[in-house]
Amino acid sequence: MIKKTSYNCGFELTLELVGGKWKGLILWKLQEKGVLRYGELSREVKGITQKMLTQQLKEMEENNLIIRTVYSQIPPKVEYSLSEYGKELGNIFIAMKDWGVKYADNNNIEVLCKF
C-alpha cells in the first residue's frame, strides 16, 4: 500500500512499490511463469511465510501491479498474474538481474540462477 501522496522523484515511488525482500521476487516469478496460484507462488518464492506472501500479494494488488482472479468453483481457485503496470517492470527486472550476475561474477559471490 502506498504510504505517501508526495515523493521526491519517481525512483522513490518505484522503490516503495517493488522494494523489500519479497515483492521483487514475487513479481519476477509472475513474469517468468505467467500465471500462478497461491500454492505455486509459495513454492517458487522459497522462505516466504504464508502471512507475508498474503500481505505482499494484497499490497501489490491494491497498487495495481498484479491481478488476482477468483474462480467460483469448489474448491475455490485463485490465480495471480501481472497487470499492465507489472508487465512494464519486466525489462527493468531483467536489467537488474543481469547487473546482479555481473556484480556477483566480479566479486566472488555465488548466484545459483543466472538465467
N, C-alpha and C positions, 0 to 999 in steps of 0.2 A: 504494500500500500504506500502510495506516495505520501510523504510526511509534510512537505512544504508546498507553498504555492509560488515561491520565487527561488530561482537558482542563479548562481554567478555565471554559469555557462551551461551549454548543452551537455558537455562532458560530465559535469557533476550530476546532472539528472540521469544520464545514462548509467553511471556507476551506481546510483541509488536503485535503479530499476533492475539491473542484472548483477549487481555486486553481491558479495558474500560467498560463503563456502559452497552453497548448493545450487543457486539459481542458474549460474552459467553451465554447470554440469547437466542439469535437467534440460535446459534449452538445447545444449549440444546433443544430448541423446535424442530429443524430439526431432532435431534437424537431421540427425544421422538415420533414424529409424522411420520417421514419418508420423505414424500414429501409434501410441502406446496406451495400454490400460494401466491402472494404478499398480497392480502387482508386477507388471513388466518394468515399469519405471523404478519400482522399489528394488528389483533385482539388478537393473542396469546401473543405478547410482549407488554403488557399494558404500556401506557405512552410514547411510542416512536413516534416521528413525522414522517410524510411521507418522509421528506427530509433526516432525519437521517437514517431511515430504508434503503432508496435507497442508501445512501452513504456507509453504513456499508455492505450491500449486494455486492455492486460494489467492495469494497476493499477485501472482503473475496473471491469473485470470482477471482479477479486478483491474489490473493495469493494462489489459488488452494485449498481453504478449502471447498468451496461449488461449486455446478454445477447449472448453470442457463440453463434451457431447454425452448426454444421458439417454440411453435407450430404455424405453419402458417395456421391460420383459422380466421374466423370472428365470434365473436370478438376475438382479439388476446388472446392467453393463454400462460402464463409463469409460470413455476414451478421451485422450488428451492429444492435441496437435498444436502446431504453431499457428498463430494468427498472421495476418499480413505483416504487422509490426515485428513479430517474432521471426518471420522468414527473412526480413530485411537485415537481421543481425547475422545471418549465415556467413557472408563474406568477411565480416568483422571477426567472427569467431575463428574462421579458418586462418585468417592472418595472425590472430593471437596464438593459435595452436602452432603454426609454422614458426613464429618467433620463439615460442617456448621450447620447441625441439632444438632450434639453432642455439639458443642460450644454453640449454642443457648439454648439448654436444661440446660446447666450448668451455664449460665449467665443471666437467666431470660429474654430471647429475644424470641419474638413470630415469628415463622416461619409458614406461612399459609399452605404451601405444603411440606409435609415431605416424600413423596414417591419418 
